[in-house]
Amino acid sequence: MDYKILNELIDNVDKYKAHKKPKNEKDEKGEQIYETLLEHTKRTEKYFNKFWQSKKCDDILDRFCSALWQDKMIKKKDIEEAKIILKEMIEAIPIFHDLGKINPNFQIEKMGNKEIIRDENFIETKHSFISAIIYLSYFRNKIVNKVKGRKIKDLLKEFILYHAYIIERHHSDIDKIGKFVGKINFKANPDTEQAIKELPISKLIEAITKSKIYMKDLSLKKGSTDNLIASFEDKKFINKNDKRRSEKQGIYICIYIRWLYSLLVASDYYATSEFMNGGSFNEVDDLNNIQDWINVYENTDLMKNIRKYQNESYPMSMENLNKATNINILRSEIFCEAEEQIKNSYQENIFYLEAPTGSGKSNTAMNLSFKLMSWNRDLCKIFWIYPFNTLVEQNLDTLENIFGKKENIISKIAVINSLTPIKLKHVDCKGNIISENDEPDENNEKNVYRQSLLDRQFLNYPMILSTHVSLFNTIFGESQQNLFGFYQLINSVIVLDEIQSYKNSIWTEIIYFLKPLSNLFNMKIIIMSATLPNLDRLSQGQSEAIFLLKNSNKFFKIDCFKNRVQLNYDLLDTKVDDKFNQLKEHLKQHLDTDKKILIEFIKKRTANDFWLYLVEDEYFREKNIKIEYLSGDDSLAERKRILDKIKQTEDTIVLIATQVIEAGVDIDMDIGYKNISKLDSEEQFIGRINRSCKRKGITYFFQIDDAKDIYKNDIRVDSEFTLEKEKMREILINKNFGDYYNKILDVTKNNNKAYIKDFLGSIADLNYEYIDKHMKLIDEDKNIVQVYLARKIVDINGDLIDGKEIWKQYVNLWKMKCSIDYAEWKVKMSIITSKMNYFIYQVNKSNLELKEYNDKMGNIIYIEDGDKYFTKDKFNREMLQGVGGIDFI
């Protein structure tokens, strides 16, 4: 089947329009250029087929059919025939997706088509539901009347419904199939308000039939959709009896719909952009030149040293490992063992890399990613996923140090987060011009912007650095925007760093979903951390992941890792009223030793108060002690200034910080003080102390704030799992995190039985709305307002930027929205908003103590005199929100 079938389906199809644009871009109301329905369908089909081929989707379809039908008592010959028909049904999705634009109201009101006569039987301009009805009718007729064999018909009937649902939703969020089922159910009785807005199916079919626009018999009437609905209803329930699908099969159907929806939306967008912009748009080449990357990587000094060790010394005996004092030996051992293990199991999909803090996990994972791609040439994209934007920036620096001089490589790396502007072809990830020759000129500037916007929307980059939140929105989100890039996960390597940093209440759901997804999409997922829960315990019945270190505990037990930091609980066990004073007095013993001291609090307010407490203390002033404060409120530039100062100073320096210091921050301190929270957080913190194993480190634990106020509904902060208990202290000192997580996982599994049941039920019901809400890593707080505090600051590149000027540019760009090309506007807006992040602070609306402000745009309040809300060049949150506002990180 191809687009030409529209000539057989639609009477005089050439007269129907799909899109229009002004002949003169500056004259929206002037002469129009039209794209016919046939032309748009041809373009959409072209892109759909292109994406299908480039992502090797035939292989996905084979795996899907195998997973869904493998336990059916059906002959292989029948399954192969069903698969051929299913492929034809899929190919028809882009062909049928806009057929509803034959709606006379759409043609007259949206297209201004003077060839069309108004038809009073149609009461709205919508087209997607009409497209879905026509698809339903066409394939119901084909399956019921032309396919031989009842079992093949039974296999395929539900897919008619799924594909029609995809077509109906292709301009909307995917929400839940139940709404669509209700709309095609002749038994349903829409209320008066709904009936006014949208024709019930019986009236709609009557209108289409009377118009004679669609030349085939719709073959839908009362009772005709019952068997389709019944097929869906019968199969959606899980574990009820042998005829109904398993949990895993339910997840496969859920993924299948997301996959085809994403492909259709991408194809439709690219096709529409081609007409609107007068030129073809291409996907960026994937990582088909991985050997070029490997050659550069292997030529670094670090890799030369590791390979030398691998050839001459690996594997080292356990006896010699225990004596090792050079941490690079241990890093090399971990690197080599992980590489050896993955070489023997690279055809598997999920891998766990558990190794101590400071053991070179990021470099090991980079090597593993490249190896996987060299061994499996279908793999074509890498995602590096981190819990925080700060880690994204840090690892981008690492990549630029390795590949920065290779334009053909660095140009293929993109950062996808709220802080980074849309990547243009001629600039690198940080906005620096790579090639002057590629800078847009007047002739191609608009197409550069348009291609850049499509690339960002559809994750069209070979290597992507992003956050867990962004990735989970793509995997679980219901919005069209979140699903834009879902198909880009196919044949990718994903490195998930510090997955345990998010709420343990959804760990079960994460691993339940990732395993079938990785199998279907041929994804290789490396999950890594210093404290990694064995998530397989939560997904019993699914295939087990591969542990890349057969016995990771042996590395934790090595003296260089285990005993590089002495742990002290005196401050935790001593009860005093004035804990600030106790902590200050304890600090004094280290001030004459030229030590680097790190103090972590779990609440911003406490950290800020203690910083001021020390800065204003006469003893610390007389000693001229350097004191810095780092929190999530600090800009990237301020963060860089502080960390550079920490690394460069040789005198005593005290860094007071929030949890932002825990994961991945590359600093090496001598002495640590930490407010207790989760055990894995304690280990992450310890990883910042004596990181190089060249000295003696010590960490003191205390408790000023209760972690339950911060980590709500996380069992890891229950007292029985914290350092308040002797058993947990033994686990931390002996690095027995397996014992710790076994207890956590047992409780999690027991506590989450009801939630996992609801989650699997929502998957069976194809209720994407519920899935999206349930799988949010960070719960949306509607009580948050953004405050823009204008000041003059130095950015991360050392340039002075004026907050007032940035705000003026932002306001002016909004005014220009309707006068410049949309893609150009979006790209320029992303550049402006990335600079605005230096001045924007999240504040609790209910606690906002602000009597007047200078301007407001949407949810952003603009204050021109921003300096008055800073104390000693640090944001004074209490001046805006008083007591009781945002107090995390």
Sequence and secondary structure as in RCSB ss.txt:
>XXXX:A:sequence
MDYKILNELIDNVDKYKAHKKPKNEKDEKGEQIYETLLEHTKRTEKYFNKFWQSKKCDDILDRFCSALWQDKMIK
KKDIEEAKIILKEMIEAIPIFHDLGKINPNFQIEKMGNKEIIRDENFIETKHSFISAIIYLSYFRNKIVNKVKGR
KIKDLLKEFILYHAYIIERHHSDIDKIGKFVGKINFKANPDTEQAIKELPISKLIEAITKSKIYMKDLSLKKGST
DNLIASFEDKKFINKNDKRRSEKQGIYICIYIRWLYSLLVASDYYATSEFMNGGSFNEVDDLNNIQDWINVYENT
DLMKNIRKYQNESYPMSMENLNKATNINILRSEIFCEAEEQIKNSYQENIFYLEAPTGSGKSNTAMNLSFKLMSW
NRDLCKIFWIYPFNTLVEQNLDTLENIFGKKENIISKIAVINSLTPIKLKHVDCKGNIISENDEPDENNEKNVYR
QSLLDRQFLNYPMILSTHVSLFNTIFGESQQNLFGFYQLINSVIVLDEIQSYKNSIWTEIIYFLKPLSNLFNMKI
IIMSATLPNLDRLSQGQSEAIFLLKNSNKFFKIDCFKNRVQLNYDLLDTKVDDKFNQLKEHLKQHLDTDKKILIE
FIKKRTANDFWLYLVEDEYFREKNIKIEYLSGDDSLAERKRILDKIKQTEDTIVLIATQVIEAGVDIDMDIGYKN
ISKLDSEEQFIGRINRSCKRKGITYFFQIDDAKDIYKNDIRVDSEFTLEKEKMREILINKNFGDYYNKILDVTKN
NNKAYIKDFLGSIADLNYEYIDKHMKLIDEDKNIVQVYLARKIVDINGDLIDGKEIWKQYVNLWKMKCSIDYAEW
KVKMSIITSKMNYFIYQVNKSNLELKEYNDKMGNIIYIEDGDKYFTKDKFNREMLQGVGGIDFI
>XXXX:A:secstr
  GGGHHHHBTTGGG EEEEEESSTT TTS EEEEEHHHHHHHHHHHHHHHHHHTTHHHHHHHHHHHHHTTS   
HHHHHHHHHHHHHHHHHHHHHTTGGGG HHIIIIIS  TTS   TT      HHHHHHHHHHHHHHHHHHH   H
HHHHHHHHHHHHHHHHHHHTTS   BHHHHHHHT TT    HHHHHHS  HHHHHHHHHHHT B S     TTTT
HHHHHHHHHHHS SSSTTS  HHHHHHHHHHHHHHHHHHHHHHHHHHHHHHHTS       STTHHHHHHHHHTS
HHHHHHHHHHHHT S  HHHHHH   HHHHHHHHHHHHHHHHHTTTTSSEEEEE  TTS HHHHHHHHHHHHHHH
 TT  EEEEEESSHHHHHHHHHHHHHHHTT HHHHTTEEEESTTS    TTB TTS BS GGGS  TTTHHHHHH
HHHHHHHTT  SEEEEEHHHHHHHHH  SHHHHTTGGGGTTEEEEEE GGGS GGGHHHHHHHHHHHHHHHT EE
EEEESS   GGGGSTTS   EESSTTTHHHHHSHHHHTSEEEE HHHH   S HHHHHHHHHGGGTTTT EEEEE
 SSHHHHHHHHHHHHT HHHHHTT EEEEE TTS HHHHHHHHHHHHH  S EEEEE GGGSSS    BSEEEEE
   HHHHHHHHTTBSTTSSS EEEEEE SS GGGTSTT GGGSGGGSTTSHHHHHHHHHT HHHHHHHHHHHHHH
HTHHHHHHHHHHHHTTBHHHHHHHT SS   TTEEEEEE  EEE TTS EEEHHHHHHHHHHHHHTTTTS HHHH
HHHHHHHHHHHTTTEEEEEGGG   S  SEEETTEEEES GGGGEETTEE THHHH SSS    
